[in-house]
Amino acid sequence: MPTLSPVRVDQVIPSLASRDAIGVHTMNLMHALRAAGFESDVYYGTCTPDLAPHAHPIAALGRARHDRVLLYQASIGSPIFDTFSTRPERKLVNYHNITPSELLAAWEPSVAFETSLGRAQLERLAPHCELAVAVSRFNEQELVDAGYRRTAVAPLLIDMTTSAAPPDQRLAAKLAADKAAGGVDLLYVGKISPHKAPHDLVKMLSVYRRVYDPAARLRLVGSPLGERYAPALGAFVHELGLDEDVTVTGSVSPAELEAYWRAADVYVSASEHEGFGVPLVEAMAHEVPVVAYGAAAVPETVGDAGLVLSSKEPLRFAAAVARAAGDAVLRTRLIGAGRRRAEDLALGRSTARLLELLRPFISA
């Protein structure tokens, strides 16, 4: 029997960014494919300057090649989809989920249009795709509903278990001084976006401070989506009298983020929609107990390694946070389970899983 020979596996991504989970995943997959003996490059619609030397604009794809497989990283609507979908090469999809437009439309209609377009494009691609790999079982079901015939699941190719940067010393000292003054430190990491619902975390903090800990703090770490929601969130914080107790950091450096992780007592999430939820796993790897609303893929990602809530009612949410913060036995159990869950999703394991799924489709 002749030995199967490798073909080119080139990835197409709407937007390639170094500090974005999908961008990191895409670059890690390129490196893994090359290490496995395949020629592989990344082609983008837009790109941050730091990654531009390591990838190519979509126009550089050039003429069709019979020995090439194209893999599309699907997460948003994009004009480059038409370039990808009309090419004759064999096609694969890696699906990261697309936020339902109804969760964004009232605040950021332009982003809602892009997500609506993305879901329409995903359905159009189904008849032409040989394999669609989702990063969660929740996402896989969306692929099945969209008409994909052959699907599978492999986690994101991101090292969620360690940090490449030591903590920012100045910020770490400030956070330590806050902690020495008393009060629990609650942390959220992610986009400041209506579908992530940090406003519900603010509601919970207001109750938590009245019922359990008047010195509790909430830190919302991440950049805003669009221009309308973040100012409204700030006005809400002010209306509740929490200006000194809720910090909205904006984008931070890796060293600053590491300082926030190390200072946190509980990681909290009220998100309405997650296709995976990378910060949930990063919290576990940092031995920070997780309390999260169980929307979309959150229960799957967290497993038994956190408190997953069926309701965001503020008093119930606050009560769960109080248990995770103050019950020593529960904290020990959650930290241990979280460490094991993070190890299950380690980069090496996830890479081997994805390559195993792709190999039958990328060998000639």
BAKOL-160217 format. One record per residue (C-alpha): residue number from 0; residue in one letter; x, y, z. Coordinates in Angstrom, 3 decimals. Example, Ala and Ser with C-alpha at 12.3 -4.5 7.8 and 13.67 -1.06 7.14 Angstrom:
<pts>
> nr_rest_c1_c2_c3
> 0_A_12.300_-4.500_7.800
> 1_S_13.670_-1.060_7.140
</pts>
This chain:
<pts>
> nr_rest_c1_c2_c3
> 0_M_0.000_0.000_0.000
> 1_P_1.466_3.404_-0.957
> 2_T_2.312_5.833_1.841
> 3_L_-0.015_8.833_2.101
> 4_S_1.784_12.048_1.240
> 5_P_1.025_15.350_2.981
> 6_V_-0.624_18.243_1.192
> 7_R_-0.636_21.972_1.923
> 8_V_-3.016_23.030_4.693
> 9_D_-3.613_26.770_4.570
> 10_Q_-5.864_28.580_7.041
> 11_V_-8.133_31.511_6.234
> 12_I_-9.217_33.801_9.077
> 13_P_-11.285_37.016_8.955
> 14_S_-9.163_38.852_11.541
> 15_L_-5.799_37.746_12.910
> 16_A_-4.800_39.301_16.248
> 17_S_-2.076_38.299_18.672
> 18_R_-4.053_38.977_21.865
> 19_D_-7.167_37.200_20.653
> 20_A_-7.967_33.580_21.501
> 21_I_-8.815_32.627_17.908
> 22_G_-5.698_34.313_16.579
> 23_V_-3.494_32.449_19.058
> 24_H_-5.295_29.191_18.198
> 25_T_-4.740_29.769_14.474
> 26_M_-1.018_30.437_14.815
> 27_N_-0.565_27.439_17.116
> 28_L_-2.336_25.230_14.571
> 29_M_-0.053_26.492_11.797
> 30_H_3.011_25.627_13.882
> 31_A_1.578_22.195_14.752
> 32_L_0.844_21.412_11.096
> 33_R_4.372_22.396_10.095
> 34_A_5.834_20.261_12.881
> 35_A_3.745_17.339_11.591
> 36_G_5.309_17.678_8.133
> 37_F_2.712_19.757_6.320
> 38_E_3.299_22.989_4.491
> 39_S_0.994_25.531_6.096
> 40_D_0.386_29.281_6.057
> 41_V_-2.274_31.670_7.379
> 42_Y_-4.219_34.132_5.192
> 43_Y_-6.183_36.972_6.783
> 44_G_-8.691_39.691_6.055
> 45_T_-7.205_42.050_8.662
> 46_C_-4.188_41.598_10.905
> 47_T_-2.481_43.291_13.853
> 48_P_0.978_44.642_12.916
> 49_D_2.895_42.209_15.137
> 50_L_1.537_39.153_13.287
> 51_A_1.644_40.569_9.766
> 52_P_5.201_39.265_9.117
> 53_H_4.049_35.739_9.997
> 54_A_0.946_35.542_7.774
> 55_H_-0.382_36.794_4.443
> 56_P_-3.296_38.928_3.214
> 57_I_-6.083_36.954_1.576
> 58_A_-5.152_38.376_-1.843
> 59_A_-1.883_36.433_-1.638
> 60_L_-3.637_33.032_-1.844
> 61_G_-3.042_33.104_-5.569
> 62_R_-4.111_30.452_-8.039
> 63_A_-5.921_27.285_-7.005
> 64_R_-3.770_24.274_-6.157
> 65_H_-4.886_20.664_-6.372
> 66_D_-2.611_19.708_-3.474
> 67_R_-4.022_22.280_-1.041
> 68_V_-6.725_22.006_1.637
> 69_L_-8.211_25.246_2.965
> 70_L_-9.362_25.515_6.587
> 71_Y_-11.632_28.404_7.568
> 72_Q_-11.584_29.795_11.115
> 73_A_-15.253_30.779_11.576
> 74_S_-16.229_33.287_14.257
> 75_I_-17.746_36.341_12.543
> 76_G_-19.149_37.482_9.221
> 77_S_-16.504_38.684_6.795
> 78_P_-16.097_39.765_3.160
> 79_I_-13.196_37.326_2.796
> 80_F_-15.681_34.484_3.137
> 81_D_-16.659_34.948_-0.508
> 82_T_-13.034_34.563_-1.565
> 83_F_-12.751_31.399_0.479
> 84_S_-16.076_29.822_-0.464
> 85_T_-15.692_30.252_-4.225
> 86_R_-12.267_28.618_-4.434
> 87_P_-12.145_25.042_-5.803
> 88_E_-9.858_23.545_-3.145
> 89_R_-11.177_21.057_-0.580
> 90_K_-12.544_22.843_2.477
> 91_L_-12.582_22.343_6.252
> 92_V_-14.032_24.531_9.008
> 93_N_-12.932_25.226_12.572
> 94_Y_-15.934_26.731_14.391
> 95_H_-15.511_29.012_17.417
> 96_N_-19.162_30.097_17.670
> 97_I_-20.803_33.294_16.515
> 98_T_-22.674_35.439_19.043
> 99_P_-26.420_35.595_18.273
> 100_S_-27.165_39.013_16.816
> 101_E_-30.134_39.608_19.146
> 102_L_-27.709_39.843_22.092
> 103_L_-25.902_42.761_20.428
> 104_A_-28.384_44.548_18.167
> 105_A_-29.752_47.061_20.681
> 106_W_-26.249_48.257_21.613
> 107_E_-23.963_47.629_18.662
> 108_P_-26.036_47.160_15.485
> 109_S_-22.998_47.077_13.194
> 110_V_-21.466_44.203_15.161
> 111_A_-24.855_42.466_15.234
> 112_F_-24.942_42.689_11.440
> 113_E_-21.523_41.027_11.244
> 114_T_-22.592_38.176_13.521
> 115_S_-25.842_37.672_11.598
> 116_L_-23.859_37.600_8.366
> 117_G_-21.445_35.108_9.915
> 118_R_-24.203_32.653_10.754
> 119_A_-25.625_32.952_7.237
> 120_Q_-22.173_32.334_5.760
> 121_L_-21.681_29.324_8.036
> 122_E_-24.860_27.729_6.670
> 123_R_-23.864_28.468_3.068
> 124_L_-20.598_26.610_3.554
> 125_A_-22.117_23.412_4.971
> 126_P_-22.689_21.554_1.644
> 127_H_-19.090_22.210_0.551
> 128_C_-17.242_21.304_3.754
> 129_E_-15.667_17.877_4.249
> 130_L_-15.210_18.249_8.022
> 131_A_-16.228_20.889_10.561
> 132_V_-14.412_20.843_13.915
> 133_A_-16.002_22.710_16.830
> 134_V_-14.217_23.796_19.992
> 135_S_-17.070_22.490_22.180
> 136_R_-19.975_20.061_21.951
> 137_F_-22.298_23.051_22.212
> 138_N_-20.728_24.495_19.074
> 139_E_-20.855_21.116_17.353
> 140_Q_-24.627_21.007_17.781
> 141_E_-24.855_24.386_16.050
> 142_L_-22.881_22.927_13.150
> 143_V_-25.272_19.976_12.931
> 144_D_-28.246_22.356_12.997
> 145_A_-26.602_24.375_10.204
> 146_G_-26.455_21.284_7.981
> 147_Y_-22.884_20.032_8.378
> 148_R_-22.715_16.312_7.685
> 149_R_-19.406_15.432_9.345
> 150_T_-18.479_17.124_12.614
> 151_A_-16.117_16.619_15.551
> 152_V_-14.892_18.399_18.691
> 153_A_-11.399_19.517_19.679
> 154_P_-10.611_22.248_22.240
> 155_L_-8.861_25.513_21.478
> 156_L_-5.121_25.353_20.903
> 157_I_-4.203_27.825_23.623
> 158_D_-1.944_27.367_26.626
> 159_M_-4.494_28.188_29.295
> 160_T_-2.458_26.644_32.113
> 161_T_0.441_29.077_32.414
> 162_S_1.291_32.722_31.934
> 163_A_4.269_33.838_29.874
> 164_A_4.637_37.037_31.880
> 165_P_5.471_37.662_35.536
> 166_P_3.020_39.984_37.294
> 167_D_3.437_43.731_36.944
> 168_Q_5.104_44.613_40.237
> 169_R_3.613_48.074_40.671
> 170_L_0.087_46.854_40.040
> 171_A_0.636_43.767_42.182
> 172_A_1.679_45.997_45.099
> 173_K_-1.443_48.125_44.717
> 174_L_-3.697_45.072_44.600
> 175_A_-1.958_43.633_47.666
> 176_A_-2.556_46.880_49.546
> 177_D_-6.244_46.739_48.636
> 178_K_-6.434_43.173_49.903
> 179_A_-4.653_44.057_53.144
> 180_A_-7.338_46.675_53.786
> 181_G_-9.984_43.931_53.683
> 182_G_-12.650_42.791_51.290
> 183_V_-12.953_39.972_48.762
> 184_D_-11.574_40.500_45.232
> 185_L_-13.910_39.394_42.432
> 186_L_-12.579_39.232_38.873
> 187_Y_-14.039_39.077_35.370
> 188_V_-11.844_38.887_32.245
> 189_G_-13.202_39.410_28.747
> 190_K_-14.882_41.863_26.425
> 191_I_-16.914_44.609_28.032
> 192_S_-19.907_43.736_25.908
> 193_P_-23.662_43.452_26.450
> 194_H_-23.705_39.718_25.724
> 195_K_-21.031_39.154_28.396
> 196_A_-23.378_40.941_30.852
> 197_P_-20.925_42.577_33.255
> 198_H_-23.876_44.732_34.338
> 199_D_-25.258_41.615_36.018
> 200_L_-21.988_41.247_37.909
> 201_V_-22.379_44.831_39.103
> 202_K_-25.889_44.001_40.355
> 203_M_-24.503_40.981_42.159
> 204_L_-21.720_43.044_43.767
> 205_S_-24.236_45.570_45.053
> 206_V_-26.130_42.795_46.834
> 207_Y_-22.944_41.044_47.959
> 208_R_-21.661_44.194_49.673
> 209_R_-24.956_44.712_51.510
> 210_V_-25.387_41.104_52.627
> 211_Y_-21.925_39.552_52.959
> 212_D_-18.956_41.899_52.661
> 213_P_-19.218_45.722_52.556
> 214_A_-15.609_45.974_51.367
> 215_A_-15.891_43.607_48.378
> 216_R_-14.451_44.749_45.038
> 217_L_-15.150_43.815_41.413
> 218_R_-12.568_44.187_38.671
> 219_L_-13.735_44.009_35.053
> 220_V_-10.657_43.420_32.908
> 221_G_-11.015_43.819_29.163
> 222_S_-11.565_46.185_26.288
> 223_P_-14.999_47.492_25.271
> 224_L_-16.945_46.210_22.294
> 225_G_-18.076_49.261_20.342
> 226_E_-18.776_52.688_21.808
> 227_R_-22.197_52.573_23.468
> 228_Y_-22.267_49.820_26.065
> 229_A_-19.201_50.703_28.157
> 230_P_-20.357_54.285_28.941
> 231_A_-23.786_52.942_29.911
> 232_L_-22.112_50.407_32.201
> 233_G_-20.098_53.199_33.828
> 234_A_-23.263_55.229_34.394
> 235_F_-24.919_52.182_35.981
> 236_V_-21.970_51.701_38.341
> 237_H_-22.205_55.372_39.330
> 238_E_-25.953_55.177_39.881
> 239_L_-25.454_52.314_42.332
> 240_G_-22.770_54.262_44.204
> 241_L_-20.035_51.751_43.335
> 242_D_-17.485_54.000_41.626
> 243_E_-14.809_53.168_44.202
> 244_D_-15.642_49.475_44.227
> 245_V_-15.903_48.524_40.530
> 246_T_-12.840_48.913_38.324
> 247_V_-13.174_48.738_34.529
> 248_T_-9.573_48.469_33.379
> 249_G_-9.762_48.523_29.598
> 250_S_-7.115_46.550_27.731
> 251_V_-4.187_45.473_29.910
> 252_S_-0.741_44.009_29.305
> 253_P_-0.020_40.311_29.959
> 254_A_1.943_41.318_33.069
> 255_E_-0.947_43.393_34.383
> 256_L_-3.408_40.582_33.676
> 257_E_-1.209_38.178_35.613
> 258_A_-1.300_40.552_38.588
> 259_Y_-5.106_40.613_38.473
> 260_W_-5.254_36.817_38.330
> 261_R_-2.991_36.431_41.350
> 262_A_-4.992_38.919_43.404
> 263_A_-8.401_37.372_42.657
> 264_D_-10.379_35.417_45.241
> 265_V_-13.240_34.343_42.937
> 266_Y_-13.712_34.482_39.180
> 267_V_-17.244_35.491_38.184
> 268_S_-19.062_35.297_34.847
> 269_A_-22.621_36.307_33.976
> 270_S_-22.201_35.878_30.210
> 271_E_-25.298_35.118_28.147
> 272_H_-23.377_33.268_25.460
> 273_E_-20.048_31.433_25.335
> 274_G_-18.862_29.042_22.657
> 275_F_-16.095_27.901_25.013
> 276_G_-14.951_30.490_27.585
> 277_V_-11.148_30.663_27.778
> 278_P_-10.998_32.838_30.954
> 279_L_-12.954_30.180_32.832
> 280_V_-10.100_27.739_32.268
> 281_E_-7.438_30.375_32.898
> 282_A_-9.058_31.014_36.278
> 283_M_-8.879_27.318_37.098
> 284_A_-5.224_27.195_36.094
> 285_H_-4.569_30.138_38.431
> 286_E_-6.367_28.275_41.243
> 287_V_-9.158_30.847_41.386
> 288_P_-12.595_29.293_42.094
> 289_V_-15.175_29.909_39.366
> 290_V_-18.795_30.995_39.816
> 291_A_-20.557_31.321_36.469
> 292_Y_-23.999_31.560_34.932
> 293_G_-24.566_28.341_33.009
> 294_A_-25.289_29.719_29.541
> 295_A_-24.390_28.028_26.252
> 296_A_-21.063_26.135_26.527
> 297_V_-20.237_27.288_30.076
> 298_P_-21.432_24.099_31.865
> 299_E_-19.420_21.988_29.415
> 300_T_-16.267_24.048_29.842
> 301_V_-16.460_24.266_33.631
> 302_G_-17.592_20.693_34.298
> 303_D_-17.408_19.957_38.039
> 304_A_-14.645_22.515_38.559
> 305_G_-16.833_25.480_39.499
> 306_L_-20.247_26.590_40.699
> 307_V_-22.492_26.801_37.615
> 308_L_-25.719_28.726_38.220
> 309_S_-29.097_28.288_36.558
> 310_S_-30.121_31.835_37.516
> 311_K_-28.420_35.236_37.624
> 312_E_-30.804_36.552_40.268
> 313_P_-28.440_38.810_42.246
> 314_L_-29.028_37.384_45.724
> 315_R_-28.552_33.782_44.552
> 316_F_-25.463_34.762_42.591
> 317_A_-24.061_36.602_45.611
> 318_A_-24.751_33.623_47.870
> 319_A_-22.812_31.310_45.550
> 320_V_-19.895_33.754_45.442
> 321_A_-19.922_33.967_49.234
> 322_R_-19.626_30.179_49.455
> 323_A_-16.751_30.074_46.957
> 324_A_-14.988_32.898_48.817
> 325_G_-15.562_31.796_52.401
> 326_D_-16.088_28.028_52.589
> 327_A_-12.568_26.604_52.969
> 328_V_-13.598_23.020_52.214
> 329_L_-15.467_24.035_49.067
> 330_R_-12.590_26.266_47.909
> 331_T_-10.125_23.398_48.283
> 332_R_-12.383_21.098_46.263
> 333_L_-12.970_23.656_43.523
> 334_I_-9.288_24.537_43.239
> 335_G_-8.313_20.866_42.912
> 336_A_-11.034_20.126_40.369
> 337_G_-10.121_23.272_38.461
> 338_R_-6.481_22.306_38.264
> 339_R_-7.421_18.902_36.831
> 340_R_-9.833_20.456_34.336
> 341_A_-7.184_22.888_33.120
> 342_E_-4.765_20.004_32.660
> 343_D_-7.393_18.158_30.579
> 344_L_-7.432_21.153_28.227
> 345_A_-3.649_21.562_28.068
> 346_L_-2.209_22.706_24.757
> 347_G_-0.354_19.465_24.020
> 348_R_-3.421_17.294_24.474
> 349_S_-5.646_19.599_22.468
> 350_T_-3.115_19.805_19.640
> 351_A_-2.825_16.032_19.394
> 352_R_-6.624_15.726_19.331
> 353_L_-7.082_18.262_16.537
> 354_L_-4.311_16.805_14.380
> 355_E_-5.810_13.335_14.827
> 356_L_-9.151_14.617_13.539
> 357_L_-7.655_16.522_10.609
> 358_R_-5.114_13.972_9.393
> 359_P_-7.502_11.774_7.325
> 360_F_-8.611_14.905_5.443
> 361_I_-5.227_16.516_4.876
> 362_S_-3.246_13.608_3.464
> 363_A_-3.334_12.943_-0.270
</pts>
